[in-house]
């Protein structure tokens, strides 16, 4: 299964970077989906730590799953100070 990655129109280097990231994106999406399935809801920060991925990658991969209606917002957990972190899980 492939997931299109965004790139800046007219930019060869952006297109090349998106094309080269494609295999990683697919495996990262699969890993994130497996995490939700096997361990339940996680915040993006928790998922990044468990999977050993940058937070930006987890956010991008979760957004794909959200757009495909495979995951949904599950609630909140305490964050830093008074902030709350959203948790995401299988729909």
N, C-alpha and C positions, 0 to 999 in steps of 0.2 A: 504494500500500500504506500503510495507516495502522497506527500503533503506539499503543496506549493509554498515556496518561501518568497517573501517580498524582496524586491530589488528596485533600485532607482532607475526608472526608464531612461534609456539613452546612455547609461553608464556601463561600459563593458566590464570594468573591475567589480562593480556591484553585482552584475549578472553572474560573473565567474564565481564570486564569493558565495552567492546564493546556491549556485549549482553544486559547488564543492561541499556545502553544508548539508545538502539534501540527505545523504545517507545517515549522517549523525542525527539529523532532526527526526527521522523515522524511528531510529532505535531509541532516542531519548523520549519520544512520545510513548512508545511501547513500554519503556521502563517506568515512566510516570503513571501510566494507566495500570500497570501491574502493581505498583506501590499502593495506589488507591484501592485496588481490588483486594490485595492481600492484607493490608494494614489499616484500611479505613481512611477517613478524612485526614488531610494534612494541610498546614499552611504552606505557602510557597517557600518560606524560609526553612521550614522543617524538611520539605521535600528536597530542597537544594542540598541541605546538610546530609540527609540520608543517601541521596543518589550521587553526591560528590560532583554536582554540577553548579555552574554559576547561577545566581538568582535570576539574572536576566534570561537565561536559557529556560529555566523552569517556568517563568512567567509567559514566555513566548509559546512554549509547548502546551501549557495549560490553556492558553487562549485558543489554540487550535481545537483542543478537546471540547472547550466550552462552546465554540462556534458550531461544532459538529454534534452538540447536545449529548455528549458522552459523559460529561461531568457537570456538576452543579454546585452552587454555594451551599455549604452545610452549616455554617455558623461562624462563631468568633472564638478566639482564645486570647488571653492577655498578651500584650506586646510590651514594648519598652515604655516605661512611664504610664501614661493614661491611654496610650494607643492600643487598638485592638488589631489582631491579624485575622483575616478571613481564612476559613478552612474550606477545602474543596474535596469532593469525593465523587464516586460513581453515581450516576443518575438512576 
